[in-house]
Amino acid sequence: MKTRSDYLNGNCSHREYFSQFVDEEIKTETLNFFGKERILNCNDEHLNNIPLREWDNLTGFAFSGSEMIRKPAYIKPELLKKLKETKEGVSSAGMVCIYKEAARQIKEEN
């Protein structure tokens, strides 16, 4: 496993780091939320064709004005364990990176 320090120190790429958190369940959640066609039609390398607020909604975070609110969302124990092992916290930004990596993998597989 690559740690948060590995990532921050440039010992692994963004994709290498966040791909270790992606599994079939996360890919399925991403597909179910956005739909296959929408993911495949994203032509921005950072998947910014899909607004950030939608990624936040997928991850269980939402914003009201400038204030972030945490919506009840289930984060499976396996993912929490991986996050702890790598010293990664649970944040809107981190979860969006995980789900965007899942979407990238979906694009590559299709």
Protein Blocks (a to p, Z undefined) as FASTA:
>chain_A
ZZfklmmnopacfklmmmmmpcfklmmmmmmmnopklmmmpcbfnlpmpcfklmmmmnop
acehjbccdddddddfklmmmmmmnopacdfklmmmmmmmmmmmmmmmZZ
